[in-house]
Each structure stands twice: as C-alpha cells, then as structure tokens.
Amino acid sequence: MLFLSVICERDPALALTGADGLIHATPTGMDKLPGLPLDAALLRPDLWVSEIVYFPLDTALLKAARAAGCATKRVRRCRAQRPQS
C-alpha cells in the first residue's frame, strides 16, 4: 500500500516545490477540455506524474511529462479514503 502526503495549493509551482510526484485529477486534458493543468516548464525529471483522466488515455500532461523525463503512470482505478483519527 502506498501512503501519500497531499498538498493542496493553488499555485502549482509552490505545490511542486520539493514534491516527489503529481497526481492530476481534474477534467483538464479530457477530449472536451484539452490542454495542460499546469505550465509544462514545472515538470522535472525527478518528478513522477500520474493521470486520472480516462479519455484520451495519452493526455497532453502525460506526453509533456515524458518529454520532461518524468516517470508516468495512468490510474485505472482510484479510491480515496479518509484517515482514521
């Protein structure tokens, strides 16, 4: 099981500072909402990028991430769970 620390930040550059990875979970990049959710210049080779958008399978974000040297992964199933307190 993978445990993640999630940072919610409006500024993508600030959110990616010191981050190991990026999980994209907005509709940006879908066929009807093409484009990137952030400036491709923010992607760096030591960052992994995961995409939850399901159509198209190879989104602009994944293409830009691979071009920047990032490891990429498509998420086929996603389940979010609140931590137990």
C-alpha positions in Angstrom: 0.0 0.0 0.0 1.2 3.5 -0.9 0.8 6.3 1.5 0.8 9.9 0.2 1.1 13.3 1.8 -1.3 15.5 -0.1 -0.6 19.2 -0.6 -3.5 21.4 -1.7 -2.1 24.6 -3.1 -3.5 27.0 -5.7 0.0 27.8 -7.1 1.3 24.7 -9.0 4.9 26.0 -8.8 4.7 26.2 -5.0 2.9 22.9 -4.7 5.6 21.1 -6.7 8.5 22.6 -4.7 10.0 19.6 -3.0 7.4 17.2 -4.3 8.2 13.7 -5.5 5.1 13.3 -7.6 2.0 14.8 -9.1 -1.5 13.2 -9.3 -3.7 15.1 -11.7 -7.4 14.7 -11.0 -9.2 17.5 -12.8 -11.1 17.3 -16.2 -8.4 19.3 -17.9 -6.9 17.2 -20.6 -10.0 15.3 -21.5 -11.1 15.4 -25.1 -13.7 18.2 -24.4 -11.3 20.2 -22.2 -7.9 19.8 -23.9 -4.7 21.3 -22.6 -2.4 21.1 -19.6 -3.4 21.7 -16.0 -0.1 23.5 -15.3 2.9 25.0 -17.2 4.9 22.2 -18.7 8.1 24.0 -17.6 7.2 23.0 -14.0 7.8 19.3 -14.8 11.2 17.9 -14.0 12.9 14.5 -14.5 12.9 13.6 -10.8 9.1 14.0 -10.6 6.6 11.2 -11.2 3.3 12.1 -12.8 0.1 10.2 -12.5 -3.1 10.9 -14.5 -6.7 10.0 -13.6 -8.2 11.4 -16.8 -9.5 8.4 -18.7 -10.2 9.7 -22.2 -7.9 10.1 -24.0 -5.6 7.6 -22.5 -2.5 9.5 -23.5 -3.2 13.1 -22.3 -1.2 16.2 -23.0 0.1 16.1 -19.4 1.5 12.6 -19.8 3.1 13.5 -23.1 4.7 16.6 -21.6 5.8 14.7 -18.5 7.5 12.0 -20.6 9.1 14.7 -22.7 10.5 16.3 -19.5 11.9 12.9 -18.4 9.3 12.1 -15.7 8.1 8.6 -14.9 4.4 8.4 -15.7 1.5 6.2 -14.7 -2.1 6.1 -15.7 -4.5 5.4 -12.8 -7.2 2.9 -13.9 -8.9 2.7 -10.5 -8.9 5.3 -7.8 -10.2 5.0 -4.3 -9.8 7.8 -1.8 -10.2 7.1 1.9 -10.1 9.5 4.9 -7.5 8.7 7.5 -8.8 7.2 10.7 -8.4 9.6 13.7 
